[in-house]
Amino acid sequence: MENADLTEGGKILRRVTILFVAVVALMTAFFVAPQVLLTQEIDVTITKVDAPSTCRKRSSVLFGPRQRSTKPIESVLFCGHISTDYGNLFLPESSRFTLPKRSREYLSSAIQIGCSYRIIVTGYGPNISKGSGFSNQGKRLIKTVGPKISC
């Protein structure tokens, strides 16, 4: 009788472990896939910057409180956007843990209105094209800003 209970407990533990691993794998795929698989390199001209240099939409113990350095002037979004000839692009949220040259603060200081840059964007949806303007086909985050092409 005791061995039967132990075997049943082992089955339950195995099911819980499999469920936990499946949930972690799905969450990883959801957050990592755009960063790895859905990137696009484009040459853009910055037409307007309506985004604070620091911004965090959600608060948490790990990443800090909800905050922004300034309120966007025209954007209805909490963290604003950057208008380009490819449509609106977004900066990543501020974080305590960032890679060099990928933080919101670095990216916002690296761009100037009227200048052209080669940038890498990530996000779900089809590849964006020049003149696409406003679109509901996925939010594109700026991942890196390359050197100026022209100004």
N, CA, C and O atoms as a GROMACS GRO file, in nm:
protein
  604
    1MET      N    1   0.082  -0.119   0.000
    1MET     CA    2   0.000   0.000   0.000
    1MET      C    3   0.087   0.126   0.000
    1MET      O    4   0.057   0.222  -0.070
    2GLU      N    5   0.194   0.124   0.079
    2GLU     CA    6   0.283   0.239   0.088
    2GLU      C    7   0.354   0.265  -0.044
    2GLU      O    8   0.370   0.381  -0.082
    3ASN      N    9   0.397   0.161  -0.116
    3ASN     CA   10   0.463   0.177  -0.246
    3ASN      C   11   0.367   0.235  -0.351
    3ASN      O   12   0.410   0.311  -0.438
    4ALA      N   13   0.240   0.200  -0.343
    4ALA     CA   14   0.141   0.252  -0.438
    4ALA      C   15   0.125   0.403  -0.419
    4ALA      O   16   0.114   0.476  -0.518
    5ASP      N   17   0.124   0.451  -0.294
    5ASP     CA   18   0.113   0.595  -0.267
    5ASP      C   19   0.237   0.668  -0.317
    5ASP      O   20   0.227   0.778  -0.372
    6LEU      N   21   0.354   0.607  -0.298
    6LEU     CA   22   0.478   0.669  -0.342
    6LEU      C   23   0.483   0.680  -0.494
    6LEU      O   24   0.529   0.781  -0.548
    7THR      N   25   0.437   0.576  -0.563
    7THR     CA   26   0.434   0.577  -0.708
    7THR      C   27   0.336   0.683  -0.758
    7THR      O   28   0.365   0.754  -0.854
    8GLU      N   29   0.220   0.693  -0.694
    8GLU     CA   30   0.121   0.794  -0.732
    8GLU      C   31   0.177   0.936  -0.709
    8GLU      O   32   0.154   1.025  -0.791
    9GLY      N   33   0.249   0.956  -0.599
    9GLY     CA   34   0.312   1.086  -0.572
    9GLY      C   35   0.418   1.118  -0.676
    9GLY      O   36   0.433   1.234  -0.714
   10GLY      N   37   0.492   1.019  -0.721
   10GLY     CA   38   0.592   1.039  -0.825
   10GLY      C   39   0.529   1.080  -0.957
   10GLY      O   40   0.585   1.162  -1.030
   11LYS      N   41   0.413   1.022  -0.989
   11LYS     CA   42   0.343   1.059  -1.112
   11LYS      C   43   0.295   1.203  -1.106
   11LYS      O   44   0.305   1.277  -1.205
   12ILE      N   45   0.243   1.243  -0.992
   12ILE     CA   46   0.195   1.380  -0.976
   12ILE      C   47   0.312   1.478  -0.988
   12ILE      O   48   0.300   1.580  -1.054
   13LEU      N   49   0.422   1.447  -0.924
   13LEU     CA   50   0.540   1.533  -0.931
   13LEU      C   51   0.592   1.545  -1.074
   13LEU      O   52   0.630   1.653  -1.118
   14ARG      N   53   0.592   1.435  -1.147
   14ARG     CA   54   0.636   1.435  -1.286
   14ARG      C   55   0.543   1.522  -1.372
   14ARG      O   56   0.591   1.597  -1.456
   15ARG      N   57   0.412   1.512  -1.351
   15ARG     CA   58   0.316   1.594  -1.427
   15ARG      C   59   0.333   1.742  -1.397
   15ARG      O   60   0.329   1.825  -1.488
   16VAL      N   61   0.353   1.776  -1.270
   16VAL     CA   62   0.373   1.916  -1.232
   16VAL      C   63   0.502   1.969  -1.295
   16VAL      O   64   0.505   2.082  -1.342
   17THR      N   65   0.606   1.889  -1.296
   17THR     CA   66   0.733   1.930  -1.355
   17THR      C   67   0.719   1.952  -1.505
   17THR      O   68   0.770   2.051  -1.558
   18ILE      N   69   0.650   1.863  -1.574
   18ILE     CA   70   0.629   1.877  -1.718
   18ILE      C   71   0.546   2.002  -1.746
   18ILE      O   72   0.577   2.076  -1.840
   19LEU      N   73   0.443   2.027  -1.668
   19LEU     CA   74   0.361   2.147  -1.686
   19LEU      C   75   0.443   2.273  -1.663
   19LEU      O   76   0.431   2.370  -1.739
   20PHE      N   77   0.527   2.273  -1.560
   20PHE     CA   78   0.612   2.390  -1.532
   20PHE      C   79   0.708   2.416  -1.646
   20PHE      O   80   0.724   2.530  -1.689
   21VAL      N   81   0.773   2.312  -1.696
   21VAL     CA   82   0.868   2.327  -1.807
   21VAL      C   83   0.795   2.377  -1.932
   21VAL      O   84   0.850   2.459  -2.006
   22ALA      N   85   0.674   2.330  -1.959
   22ALA     CA   86   0.598   2.374  -2.075
   22ALA      C   87   0.562   2.522  -2.064
   22ALA      O   88   0.572   2.595  -2.162
   23VAL      N   89   0.520   2.566  -1.946
   23VAL     CA   90   0.486   2.707  -1.927
   23VAL      C   91   0.609   2.796  -1.945
   23VAL      O   92   0.601   2.900  -2.010
   24VAL      N   93   0.722   2.756  -1.888
   24VAL     CA   94   0.845   2.833  -1.902
   24VAL      C   95   0.888   2.838  -2.049
   24VAL      O   96   0.933   2.942  -2.096
   25ALA      N   97   0.876   2.727  -2.121
   25ALA     CA   98   0.914   2.723  -2.262
   25ALA      C   99   0.824   2.816  -2.345
   25ALA      O  100   0.874   2.886  -2.433
   26LEU      N  101   0.694   2.818  -2.318
   26LEU     CA  102   0.604   2.907  -2.390
   26LEU      C  103   0.634   3.054  -2.361
   26LEU      O  104   0.634   3.136  -2.452
   27MET      N  105   0.660   3.087  -2.235
   27MET     CA  106   0.693   3.225  -2.200
   27MET      C  107   0.824   3.268  -2.266
   27MET      O  108   0.834   3.380  -2.315
   28THR      N  109   0.921   3.181  -2.266
   28THR     CA  110   1.049   3.211  -2.330
   28THR      C  111   1.031   3.232  -2.479
   28THR      O  112   1.086   3.327  -2.536
   29ALA      N  113   0.954   3.146  -2.543
   29ALA     CA  114   0.930   3.161  -2.686
   29ALA      C  115   0.859   3.292  -2.716
   29ALA      O  116   0.890   3.357  -2.816
   30PHE      N  117   0.764   3.332  -2.633
   30PHE     CA  118   0.689   3.454  -2.655
   30PHE      C  119   0.776   3.579  -2.641
   30PHE      O  120   0.762   3.673  -2.720
   31PHE      N  121   0.867   3.580  -2.544
   31PHE     CA  122   0.949   3.698  -2.520
   31PHE      C  123   1.080   3.699  -2.600
   31PHE      O  124   1.131   3.806  -2.632
   32VAL      N  125   1.134   3.584  -2.631
   32VAL     CA  126   1.264   3.577  -2.697
   32VAL      C  127   1.251   3.570  -2.850
   32VAL      O  128   1.338   3.618  -2.921
   33ALA      N  129   1.145   3.511  -2.899
   33ALA     CA  130   1.130   3.493  -3.044
   33ALA      C  131   1.141   3.623  -3.122
   33ALA      O  132   1.212   3.626  -3.222
   34PRO      N  133   1.074   3.731  -3.081
   34PRO     CA  134   1.089   3.854  -3.160
   34PRO      C  135   1.232   3.907  -3.158
   34PRO      O  136   1.277   3.964  -3.258
   35GLN      N  137   1.302   3.890  -3.049
   35GLN     CA  138   1.439   3.940  -3.038
   35GLN      C  139   1.535   3.862  -3.125
   35GLN      O  140   1.636   3.917  -3.171
   36VAL      N  141   1.506   3.736  -3.149
   36VAL     CA  142   1.599   3.650  -3.222
   36VAL      C  143   1.555   3.630  -3.368
   36VAL      O  144   1.636   3.641  -3.460
   37LEU      N  145   1.427   3.601  -3.387
   37LEU     CA  146   1.380   3.562  -3.520
   37LEU      C  147   1.316   3.673  -3.601
   37LEU      O  148   1.321   3.671  -3.724
   38LEU      N  149   1.256   3.770  -3.535
   38LEU     CA  150   1.177   3.870  -3.606
   38LEU      C  151   1.245   4.006  -3.605
   38LEU      O  152   1.189   4.104  -3.554
   39THR      N  153   1.364   4.013  -3.661
   39THR     CA  154   1.438   4.139  -3.667
   39THR      C  155   1.444   4.186  -3.812
   39THR      O  156   1.438   4.106  -3.905
   40GLN      N  157   1.458   4.317  -3.829
   40GLN     CA  158   1.468   4.376  -3.961
   40GLN      C  159   1.564   4.494  -3.954
   40GLN      O  160   1.554   4.576  -3.863
   41GLU      N  161   1.655   4.501  -4.048
   41GLU     CA  162   1.749   4.612  -4.055
   41GLU      C  163   1.700   4.709  -4.161
   41GLU      O  164   1.678   4.671  -4.276
   42ILE      N  165   1.683   4.837  -4.122
   42ILE     CA  166   1.629   4.937  -4.214
   42ILE      C  167   1.706   5.068  -4.200
   42ILE      O  168   1.764   5.096  -4.095
   43ASP      N  169   1.705   5.147  -4.304
   43ASP     CA  170   1.762   5.282  -4.302
   43ASP      C  171   1.646   5.380  -4.289
   43ASP      O  172   1.563   5.390  -4.380
   44VAL      N  173   1.639   5.450  -4.178
   44VAL     CA  174   1.526   5.539  -4.151
   44VAL      C  175   1.574   5.683  -4.135
   44VAL      O  176   1.689   5.710  -4.102
   45THR      N  177   1.482   5.775  -4.159
   45THR     CA  178   1.502   5.916  -4.131
   45THR      C  179   1.407   5.952  -4.018
   45THR      O  180   1.286   5.929  -4.027
   46ILE      N  181   1.461   6.009  -3.913
   46ILE     CA  182   1.381   6.045  -3.796
   46ILE      C  183   1.306   6.175  -3.826
   46ILE      O  184   1.369   6.276  -3.859
   47THR      N  185   1.174   6.173  -3.816
   47THR     CA  186   1.095   6.294  -3.842
   47THR      C  187   1.045   6.360  -3.714
   47THR      O  188   1.026   6.482  -3.711
   48LYS      N  189   1.024   6.281  -3.609
   48LYS     CA  190   0.977   6.340  -3.483
   48LYS      C  191   1.010   6.245  -3.368
   48LYS      O  192   0.996   6.123  -3.382
   49VAL      N  193   1.052   6.300  -3.257
   49VAL     CA  194   1.075   6.221  -3.136
   49VAL      C  195   0.979   6.271  -3.029
   49VAL      O  196   0.993   6.381  -2.977
   50ASP      N  197   0.882   6.188  -2.998
   50ASP     CA  198   0.784   6.221  -2.895
   50ASP      C  199   0.787   6.110  -2.790
   50ASP      O  200   0.686   6.045  -2.763
   51ALA      N  201   0.905   6.091  -2.732
   51ALA     CA  202   0.925   5.984  -2.634
   51ALA      C  203   1.020   6.033  -2.526
   51ALA      O  204   1.124   6.092  -2.557
   52PRO      N  205   0.986   6.011  -2.399
   52PRO     CA  206   1.078   6.050  -2.292
   52PRO      C  207   1.205   5.965  -2.296
   52PRO      O  208   1.204   5.852  -2.344
   53SER      N  209   1.314   6.021  -2.244
   53SER     CA  210   1.440   5.947  -2.247
   53SER      C  211   1.439   5.829  -2.151
   53SER      O  212   1.507   5.729  -2.176
   54THR      N  213   1.365   5.837  -2.042
   54THR     CA  214   1.348   5.722  -1.952
   54THR      C  215   1.199   5.699  -1.934
   54THR      O  216   1.122   5.792  -1.914
   55CYS      N  217   1.160   5.573  -1.940
   55CYS     CA  218   1.018   5.540  -1.924
   55CYS      C  219   1.002   5.393  -1.889
   55CYS      O  220   1.066   5.306  -1.948
   56ARG      N  221   0.916   5.367  -1.793
   56ARG     CA  222   0.880   5.230  -1.754
   56ARG      C  223   0.728   5.229  -1.733
   56ARG      O  224   0.678   5.299  -1.645
   57LYS      N  225   0.655   5.151  -1.814
   57LYS     CA  226   0.508   5.149  -1.808
   57LYS      C  227   0.454   5.076  -1.686
   57LYS      O  228   0.351   5.114  -1.631
   58ARG      N  229   0.523   4.972  -1.643
   58ARG     CA  230   0.474   4.892  -1.532
   58ARG      C  231   0.572   4.899  -1.416
   58ARG      O  232   0.692   4.915  -1.435
   59SER      N  233   0.519   4.887  -1.297
   59SER     CA  234   0.608   4.886  -1.181
   59SER      C  235   0.624   4.743  -1.131
   59SER      O  236   0.532   4.661  -1.141
   60SER      N  237   0.742   4.715  -1.076
   60SER     CA  238   0.768   4.585  -1.016
   60SER      C  239   0.882   4.600  -0.917
   60SER      O  240   0.959   4.696  -0.922
   61VAL      N  241   0.892   4.504  -0.829
   61VAL     CA  242   1.000   4.506  -0.730
   61VAL      C  243   1.134   4.490  -0.799
   61VAL      O  244   1.232   4.553  -0.761
   62LEU      N  245   1.139   4.406  -0.901
   62LEU     CA  246   1.264   4.377  -0.970
   62LEU      C  247   1.310   4.493  -1.059
   62LEU      O  248   1.428   4.529  -1.059
   63PHE      N  249   1.216   4.552  -1.136
   63PHE     CA  250   1.255   4.654  -1.233
   63PHE      C  251   1.231   4.796  -1.188
   63PHE      O  252   1.278   4.889  -1.254
   64GLY      N  253   1.162   4.818  -1.080
   64GLY     CA  254   1.143   4.952  -1.027
   64GLY      C  255   1.002   5.005  -1.049
   64GLY      O  256   0.917   4.935  -1.103
   65PRO      N  257   0.978   5.131  -1.006
   65PRO     CA  258   0.843   5.189  -1.014
   65PRO      C  259   0.809   5.237  -1.154
   65PRO      O  260   0.897   5.257  -1.238
   66ARG      N  261   0.680   5.256  -1.178
   66ARG     CA  262   0.632   5.315  -1.304
   66ARG      C  263   0.678   5.461  -1.305
   66ARG      O  264   0.656   5.535  -1.209
   67GLN      N  265   0.741   5.502  -1.415
   67GLN     CA  266   0.794   5.638  -1.420
   67GLN      C  267   0.828   5.677  -1.562
   67GLN      O  268   0.840   5.591  -1.650
   68ARG      N  269   0.842   5.807  -1.586
   68ARG     CA  270   0.891   5.859  -1.713
   68ARG      C  271   0.954   5.995  -1.685
   68ARG      O  272   0.913   6.066  -1.593
   69SER      N  273   1.054   6.030  -1.766
   69SER     CA  274   1.125   6.155  -1.743
   69SER      C  275   1.041   6.276  -1.784
   69SER      O  276   1.045   6.379  -1.716
   70THR      N  277   0.966   6.266  -1.892
   70THR     CA  278   0.877   6.372  -1.937
   70THR      C  279   0.752   6.308  -1.997
   70THR      O  280   0.753   6.191  -2.032
   71LYS      N  281   0.646   6.386  -2.007
   71LYS     CA  282   0.523   6.338  -2.069
   71LYS      C  283   0.531   6.364  -2.219
   71LYS      O  284   0.565   6.475  -2.260
   72PRO      N  285   0.499   6.264  -2.304
   72PRO     CA  286   0.498   6.288  -2.448
   72PRO      C  287   0.398   6.400  -2.483
   72PRO      O  288   0.291   6.408  -2.424
   73ILE      N  289   0.435   6.483  -2.579
   73ILE     CA  290   0.352   6.599  -2.613
   73ILE      C  291   0.227   6.559  -2.689
   73ILE      O  292   0.117   6.600  -2.653
   74GLU      N  293   0.242   6.479  -2.794
   74GLU     CA  294   0.128   6.444  -2.879
   74GLU      C  295   0.085   6.299  -2.865
   74GLU      O  296  -0.031   6.268  -2.892
   75SER      N  297   0.171   6.211  -2.826
   75SER     CA  298   0.140   6.069  -2.820
   75SER      C  299   0.046   6.039  -2.704
   75SER      O  300   0.060   6.094  -2.595
   76VAL      N  301  -0.050   5.951  -2.728
   76VAL     CA  302  -0.139   5.908  -2.621
   76VAL      C  303  -0.080   5.790  -2.543
   76VAL      O  304  -0.134   5.748  -2.441
   77LEU      N  305   0.031   5.738  -2.592
   77LEU     CA  306   0.096   5.626  -2.525
   77LEU      C  307   0.181   5.678  -2.409
   77LEU      O  308   0.239   5.786  -2.418
   78PHE      N  309   0.187   5.603  -2.301
   78PHE     CA  310   0.260   5.645  -2.182
   78PHE      C  311   0.407   5.671  -2.212
   78PHE      O  312   0.464   5.769  -2.163
   79CYS      N  313   0.469   5.586  -2.293
   79CYS     CA  314   0.612   5.600  -2.324
   79CYS      C  315   0.638   5.664  -2.460
   79CYS      O  316   0.754   5.672  -2.501
   80GLY      N  317   0.536   5.708  -2.530
   80GLY     CA  318   0.555   5.780  -2.655
   80GLY      C  319   0.605   5.694  -2.769
   80GLY      O  320   0.606   5.572  -2.760
   81HIS      N  321   0.648   5.760  -2.878
   81HIS     CA  322   0.697   5.691  -2.996
   81HIS      C  323   0.793   5.781  -3.073
   81HIS      O  324   0.808   5.900  -3.044
   82ILE      N  325   0.859   5.721  -3.172
   82ILE     CA  326   0.949   5.794  -3.260
   82ILE      C  327   0.894   5.780  -3.400
   82ILE      O  328   0.878   5.669  -3.450
   83SER      N  329   0.865   5.894  -3.465
   83SER     CA  330   0.812   5.892  -3.602
   83SER      C  331   0.927   5.890  -3.701
   83SER      O  332   1.024   5.965  -3.689
   84THR      N  333   0.915   5.803  -3.800
   84THR     CA  334   1.016   5.790  -3.905
   84THR      C  335   0.945   5.781  -4.039
   84THR      O  336   0.822   5.778  -4.046
   85ASP      N  337   1.023   5.775  -4.146
   85ASP     CA  338   0.964   5.754  -4.278
   85ASP      C  339   0.914   5.611  -4.296
   85ASP      O  340   0.852   5.580  -4.398
   86TYR      N  341   0.937   5.524  -4.199
   86TYR     CA  342   0.885   5.388  -4.198
   86TYR      C  343   0.765   5.373  -4.106
   86TYR      O  344   0.715   5.262  -4.088
   87GLY      N  345   0.718   5.481  -4.047
   87GLY     CA  346   0.608   5.476  -3.952
   87GLY      C  347   0.659   5.498  -3.810
   87GLY      O  348   0.773   5.539  -3.790
   88ASN      N  349   0.575   5.469  -3.715
   88ASN     CA  350   0.611   5.488  -3.574
   88ASN      C  351   0.689   5.369  -3.521
   88ASN      O  352   0.651   5.254  -3.542
   89LEU      N  353   0.798   5.399  -3.453
   89LEU     CA  354   0.880   5.297  -3.387
   89LEU      C  355   0.884   5.330  -3.239
   89LEU      O  356   0.859   5.443  -3.199
   90PHE      N  357   0.917   5.231  -3.158
   90PHE     CA  358   0.914   5.248  -3.014
   90PHE      C  359   1.049   5.213  -2.953
   90PHE      O  360   1.121   5.127  -3.004
   91LEU      N  361   1.081   5.279  -2.844
   91LEU     CA  362   1.202   5.248  -2.769
   91LEU      C  363   1.168   5.144  -2.663
   91LEU      O  364   1.054   5.140  -2.616
   92PRO      N  365   1.264   5.059  -2.625
   92PRO     CA  366   1.237   4.963  -2.517
   92PRO      C  367   1.216   5.038  -2.385
   92PRO      O  368   1.260   5.152  -2.371
   93GLU      N  369   1.152   4.973  -2.291
   93GLU     CA  370   1.131   5.035  -2.160
   93GLU      C  371   1.263   5.044  -2.084
   93GLU      O  372   1.354   4.964  -2.104
   94SER      N  373   1.273   5.143  -1.998
   94SER     CA  374   1.390   5.156  -1.912
   94SER      C  375   1.397   5.037  -1.819
   94SER      O  376   1.294   4.985  -1.776
   95SER      N  377   1.517   4.994  -1.788
   95SER     CA  378   1.535   4.878  -1.703
   95SER      C  379   1.665   4.890  -1.625
   95SER      O  380   1.757   4.960  -1.666
   96ARG      N  381   1.670   4.823  -1.514
   96ARG     CA  382   1.795   4.818  -1.437
   96ARG      C  383   1.896   4.725  -1.503
   96ARG      O  384   2.016   4.737  -1.480
   97PHE      N  385   1.846   4.633  -1.586
   97PHE     CA  386   1.931   4.532  -1.647
   97PHE      C  387   1.926   4.548  -1.798
   97PHE      O  388   1.829   4.504  -1.861
   98THR      N  389   2.027   4.608  -1.859
   98THR     CA  390   2.030   4.626  -2.004
   98THR      C  391   2.168   4.591  -2.058
   98THR      O  392   2.268   4.593  -1.986
   99LEU      N  393   2.170   4.561  -2.184
   99LEU     CA  394   2.298   4.538  -2.252
   99LEU      C  395   2.356   4.672  -2.293
   99LEU      O  396   2.282   4.768  -2.314
  100PRO      N  397   2.488   4.682  -2.305
  100PRO     CA  398   2.548   4.809  -2.348
  100PRO      C  399   2.494   4.851  -2.485
  100PRO      O  400   2.474   4.767  -2.573
  101LYS      N  401   2.469   4.980  -2.501
  101LYS     CA  402   2.419   5.040  -2.624
  101LYS      C  403   2.282   4.989  -2.665
  101LYS      O  404   2.244   5.000  -2.782
  102ARG      N  405   2.206   4.933  -2.572
  102ARG     CA  406   2.070   4.887  -2.602
  102ARG      C  407   1.968   4.944  -2.503
  102ARG      O  408   1.850   4.911  -2.511
  103SER      N  409   2.012   5.028  -2.413
  103SER     CA  410   1.918   5.084  -2.315
  103SER      C  411   1.837   5.195  -2.381
  103SER      O  412   1.881   5.255  -2.479
  104ARG      N  413   1.721   5.222  -2.327
  104ARG     CA  414   1.635   5.330  -2.377
  104ARG      C  415   1.709   5.463  -2.373
  104ARG      O  416   1.701   5.542  -2.466
  105GLU      N  417   1.780   5.486  -2.264
  105GLU     CA  418   1.851   5.612  -2.246
  105GLU      C  419   1.958   5.631  -2.354
  105GLU      O  420   1.971   5.740  -2.410
  106TYR      N  421   2.033   5.526  -2.385
  106TYR     CA  422   2.136   5.535  -2.489
  106TYR      C  423   2.072   5.556  -2.626
  106TYR      O  424   2.116   5.642  -2.702
  107LEU      N  425   1.968   5.478  -2.658
  107LEU     CA  426   1.906   5.487  -2.789
  107LEU      C  427   1.842   5.624  -2.811
  107LEU      O  428   1.851   5.680  -2.921
  108SER      N  429   1.777   5.679  -2.708
  108SER     CA  430   1.712   5.810  -2.726
  108SER      C  431   1.814   5.922  -2.741
  108SER      O  432   1.788   6.021  -2.809
  109SER      N  433   1.931   5.907  -2.678
  109SER     CA  434   2.034   6.011  -2.694
  109SER      C  435   2.111   5.996  -2.824
  109SER      O  436   2.176   6.090  -2.868
  110ALA      N  437   2.104   5.879  -2.888
  110ALA     CA  438   2.180   5.854  -3.010
  110ALA      C  439   2.110   5.905  -3.135
  110ALA      O  440   2.173   5.915  -3.240
  111ILE      N  441   1.980   5.938  -3.126
  111ILE     CA  442   1.907   5.981  -3.245
  111ILE      C  443   1.876   6.129  -3.242
  111ILE      O  444   1.854   6.188  -3.136
  112GLN      N  445   1.874   6.189  -3.361
  112GLN     CA  446   1.841   6.331  -3.376
  112GLN      C  447   1.739   6.346  -3.487
  112GLN      O  448   1.742   6.273  -3.586
  113ILE      N  449   1.648   6.441  -3.470
  113ILE     CA  450   1.546   6.468  -3.571
  113ILE      C  451   1.614   6.516  -3.700
  113ILE      O  452   1.704   6.599  -3.696
  114GLY      N  453   1.568   6.462  -3.813
  114GLY     CA  454   1.621   6.501  -3.944
  114GLY      C  455   1.739   6.417  -3.991
  114GLY      O  456   1.781   6.430  -4.106
  115CYS      N  457   1.792   6.332  -3.905
  115CYS     CA  458   1.907   6.249  -3.943
  115CYS      C  459   1.861   6.110  -3.985
  115CYS      O  460   1.754   6.065  -3.945
  116SER      N  461   1.942   6.044  -4.066
  116SER     CA  462   1.914   5.908  -4.111
  116SER      C  463   2.009   5.811  -4.042
  116SER      O  464   2.127   5.842  -4.024
  117TYR      N  465   1.957   5.696  -4.005
  117TYR     CA  466   2.035   5.594  -3.935
  117TYR      C  467   2.001   5.457  -3.990
  117TYR      O  468   1.892   5.436  -4.043
  118ARG      N  469   2.093   5.365  -3.978
  118ARG     CA  470   2.065   5.224  -4.002
  118ARG      C  471   2.032   5.165  -3.866
  118ARG      O  472   2.116   5.163  -3.776
  119ILE      N  473   1.910   5.117  -3.852
  119ILE     CA  474   1.867   5.063  -3.723
  119ILE      C  475   1.816   4.921  -3.740
  119ILE      O  476   1.783   4.877  -3.850
  120ILE      N  477   1.812   4.850  -3.629
  120ILE     CA  478   1.755   4.716  -3.626
  120ILE      C  479   1.632   4.723  -3.538
  120ILE      O  480   1.638   4.768  -3.423
  121VAL      N  481   1.519   4.677  -3.592
  121VAL     CA  482   1.394   4.675  -3.518
  121VAL      C  483   1.349   4.530  -3.499
  121VAL      O  484   1.383   4.443  -3.578
  122THR      N  485   1.274   4.507  -3.392
  122THR     CA  486   1.219   4.375  -3.365
  122THR      C  487   1.070   4.389  -3.340
  122THR      O  488   1.022   4.496  -3.304
  123GLY      N  489   0.998   4.280  -3.359
  123GLY     CA  490   0.855   4.279  -3.329
  123GLY      C  491   0.780   4.186  -3.422
  123GLY      O  492   0.829   4.146  -3.527
  124TYR      N  493   0.659   4.153  -3.379
  124TYR     CA  494   0.574   4.064  -3.458
  124TYR      C  495   0.514   4.138  -3.576
  124TYR      O  496   0.503   4.260  -3.574
  125GLY      N  497   0.477   4.065  -3.678
  125GLY     CA  498   0.414   4.123  -3.795
  125GLY      C  499   0.504   4.115  -3.916
  125GLY      O  500   0.621   4.077  -3.904
  126PRO      N  501   0.450   4.150  -4.033
  126PRO     CA  502   0.531   4.146  -4.155
  126PRO      C  503   0.635   4.256  -4.154
  126PRO      O  504   0.626   4.352  -4.076
  127ASN      N  505   0.736   4.243  -4.240
  127ASN     CA  506   0.839   4.347  -4.251
  127ASN      C  507   0.776   4.480  -4.287
  127ASN      O  508   0.683   4.486  -4.368
  128ILE      N  509   0.826   4.586  -4.226
  128ILE     CA  510   0.773   4.718  -4.255
  128ILE      C  511   0.846   4.776  -4.376
  128ILE      O  512   0.959   4.738  -4.405
  129SER      N  513   0.780   4.868  -4.444
  129SER     CA  514   0.841   4.928  -4.562
  129SER      C  515   0.829   5.079  -4.554
  129SER      O  516   0.751   5.132  -4.475
  130LYS      N  517   0.907   5.147  -4.634
  130LYS     CA  518   0.910   5.293  -4.634
  130LYS      C  519   0.772   5.348  -4.668
  130LYS      O  520   0.707   5.301  -4.762
  131GLY      N  521   0.730   5.446  -4.593
  131GLY     CA  522   0.601   5.509  -4.617
  131GLY      C  523   0.483   5.431  -4.563
  131GLY      O  524   0.368   5.464  -4.595
  132SER      N  525   0.508   5.328  -4.481
  132SER     CA  526   0.397   5.248  -4.430
  132SER      C  527   0.312   5.325  -4.330
  132SER      O  528   0.194   5.293  -4.311
  133GLY      N  529   0.368   5.426  -4.267
  133GLY     CA  530   0.290   5.511  -4.176
  133GLY      C  531   0.234   5.435  -4.059
  133GLY      O  532   0.296   5.342  -4.007
  134PHE      N  533   0.115   5.474  -4.017
  134PHE     CA  534   0.051   5.409  -3.902
  134PHE      C  535   0.003   5.271  -3.943
  134PHE      O  536  -0.048   5.252  -4.053
  135SER      N  537   0.020   5.176  -3.855
  135SER     CA  538  -0.018   5.039  -3.886
  135SER      C  539  -0.056   4.967  -3.757
  135SER      O  540  -0.002   4.997  -3.651
  136ASN      N  541  -0.147   4.874  -3.768
  136ASN     CA  542  -0.182   4.791  -3.654
  136ASN      C  543  -0.121   4.652  -3.669
  136ASN      O  544  -0.170   4.556  -3.610
  137GLN      N  545  -0.016   4.641  -3.748
  137GLN     CA  546   0.044   4.511  -3.777
  137GLN      C  547   0.165   4.482  -3.690
  137GLN      O  548   0.261   4.420  -3.737
  138GLY      N  549   0.162   4.523  -3.566
  138GLY     CA  550   0.269   4.489  -3.474
  138GLY      C  551   0.347   4.610  -3.427
  138GLY      O  552   0.367   4.705  -3.502
  139LYS      N  553   0.388   4.605  -3.306
  139LYS     CA  554   0.466   4.712  -3.246
  139LYS      C  555   0.614   4.684  -3.272
  139LYS      O  556   0.663   4.577  -3.237
  140ARG      N  557   0.685   4.778  -3.332
  140ARG     CA  558   0.825   4.760  -3.364
  140ARG      C  559   0.912   4.834  -3.263
  140ARG      O  560   0.901   4.956  -3.246
  141LEU      N  561   0.998   4.759  -3.196
  141LEU     CA  562   1.091   4.816  -3.100
  141LEU      C  563   1.226   4.838  -3.165
  141LEU      O  564   1.274   4.753  -3.240
  142ILE      N  565   1.286   4.951  -3.136
  142ILE     CA  566   1.422   4.976  -3.185
  142ILE      C  567   1.518   4.898  -3.097
  142ILE      O  568   1.522   4.916  -2.975
  143LYS      N  569   1.596   4.812  -3.159
  143LYS     CA  570   1.690   4.729  -3.085
  143LYS      C  571   1.828   4.793  -3.080
  143LYS      O  572   1.890   4.800  -2.974
  144THR      N  573   1.876   4.839  -3.195
  144THR     CA  574   2.006   4.907  -3.200
  144THR      C  575   1.999   5.022  -3.300
  144THR      O  576   1.921   5.019  -3.395
  145VAL      N  577   2.081   5.123  -3.276
  145VAL     CA  578   2.094   5.237  -3.367
  145VAL      C  579   2.237   5.238  -3.418
  145VAL      O  580   2.332   5.248  -3.340
  146GLY      N  581   2.252   5.228  -3.548
  146GLY     CA  582   2.385   5.229  -3.608
  146GLY      C  583   2.435   5.372  -3.625
  146GLY      O  584   2.372   5.466  -3.577
  147PRO      N  585   2.546   5.388  -3.691
  147PRO     CA  586   2.600   5.524  -3.713
  147PRO      C  587   2.509   5.604  -3.805
  147PRO      O  588   2.428   5.549  -3.879
  148LYS      N  589   2.526   5.737  -3.799
  148LYS     CA  590   2.447   5.826  -3.885
  148LYS      C  591   2.482   5.799  -4.031
  148LYS      O  592   2.599   5.781  -4.066
  149ILE      N  593   2.381   5.797  -4.114
  149ILE     CA  594   2.402   5.787  -4.259
  149ILE      C  595   2.413   5.927  -4.317
  149ILE      O  596   2.502   5.956  -4.397
  150SER      N  597   2.322   6.013  -4.274
  150SER     CA  598   2.327   6.154  -4.318
  150SER      C  599   2.251   6.237  -4.216
  150SER      O  600   2.176   6.186  -4.132
  151CYS      N  601   2.272   6.367  -4.226
  151CYS     CA  602   2.204   6.457  -4.134
  151CYS      C  603   2.170   6.587  -4.203
  151CYS      O  604   2.111   6.677  -4.142
   0.00000   0.00000   0.00000
